[in-house]
Amino acid sequence: KKTATISIGLTIWLIIQAVLTLESIYNTDTNSLPPKIMLIGILPTILTIILLFATLKGRQFIDSLPLKNLTYLNIVRVPVEIVLFWLFLNKAIPQLMTFEGRNFDIIVGITAPVIAYFGLTKMKINPNAILIWNFICLGLLINIVVNALFSAPSPIQKFAFEQPNIAILNFPFSWLPTFIVPIVLFGHLTSIRQLLKQKSERK
């Protein structure tokens, strides 16, 4: 029942974001502050994550999630990086958002199955190393998010004026900041919480 509710909720969110993007809500009036995609697409997901960590039921749900699955989830970052590189070749995002620029997220996607299998199935990797890996991956995620937001056409744009990040304002690529990034962010924060709890219990 819980899985069905979550699936329905995520599907509704994807549909809402698809409609908003297809109706050109995000790519018209790029001078609005804060940018519409941040206000309508990203902020609700951040508030949802905060709510989950701030409430007892939310924390119980977080602690019930399998750490191994959360780690395997990061494999999605490999196809995402390939899509980003394709978008760069098609002049929809700047080079700095790819693995040829400032985006090293592909390393996370490649190492995720190694960490999940050898660290969480075979128990061959020290839990502290898995915790450090999660912090590094979280840092890499924040790095690309910051670069992507400051490369998009808006009053806060700081980079890539010669080739702005226009992809995230168009469908289906608007799902990257409004769905995939929040899911991956939630996965790392949940993994870090679980690993820190395990660490304190081992003492």
Residue pairs with C-beta under 8 A, 6 or more apart in sequence:
2 61
10 179
13 45
13 178
13 179
14 175
14 179
17 41
17 174
17 175
17 178
17 179
18 171
18 172
18 174
18 175
20 26
20 40
20 41
20 174
21 27
21 169
21 170
21 171
21 172
21 174
22 171
25 36
25 40
26 35
26 36
26 37
26 40
26 41
26 168
26 169
26 170
26 174
27 166
27 169
27 170
29 36
30 152
30 153
30 154
30 169
31 154
31 155
32 154
32 155
33 154
33 155
33 156
34 156
35 149
35 152
35 154
35 155
35 156
37 152
37 168
37 169
37 174
37 177
37 178
38 149
41 174
41 177
41 178
42 177
42 178
42 181
42 182
45 178
45 179
45 182
46 182
48 182
49 182
49 185
49 186
49 189
51 58
52 58
52 59
52 61
52 62
52 186
53 59
53 62
53 189
53 193
62 190
62 193
62 194
63 193
63 194
63 197
65 190
65 194
67 120
67 191
67 194
67 195
68 116
68 120
68 121
70 187
70 190
70 191
71 112
71 115
71 116
71 119
71 120
71 130
71 187
71 191
72 112
72 113
72 116
73 112
73 183
73 184
73 187
74 108
74 109
74 112
74 137
74 184
74 187
75 109
75 112
75 113
76 109
76 180
76 184
77 105
77 106
77 108
77 109
77 112
77 184
78 106
78 109
78 110
79 109
80 105
80 109
80 176
80 180
81 98
81 99
81 103
81 105
81 106
81 109
83 173
84 93
84 97
84 98
84 103
85 98
85 99
85 100
87 93
87 167
87 173
88 94
88 95
88 97
88 98
88 100
91 163
92 165
92 166
92 167
92 170
92 173
93 148
93 151
93 160
93 163
93 165
93 166
93 167
93 168
94 101
94 151
94 159
94 160
94 162
94 163
94 164
94 165
95 101
95 163
96 102
96 103
96 147
96 151
96 159
96 160
97 103
97 144
97 147
97 148
97 151
97 160
97 165
99 105
99 106
101 147
102 143
102 144
102 147
103 143
103 144
103 147
104 140
104 143
105 140
105 141
105 144
107 140
108 137
108 140
108 141
111 133
115 125
115 130
115 133
118 124
118 125
119 125
119 127
119 129
119 130
120 130
127 195
127 198
127 199
127 202
128 199
130 191
130 195
131 192
131 195
131 196
131 199
134 188
134 191
134 192
134 195
135 192
137 188
138 185
138 188
138 189
138 192
141 181
141 184
141 185
141 188
145 177
145 181
147 159
148 165
148 168
148 177
149 156
149 177
150 156
150 157
150 158
150 159
151 157
151 158
151 159
151 160
151 164
151 165
152 164
152 165
152 166
152 168
152 169
153 164
153 165
153 166
153 169
157 164
167 173
167 176
168 174
168 176
168 177
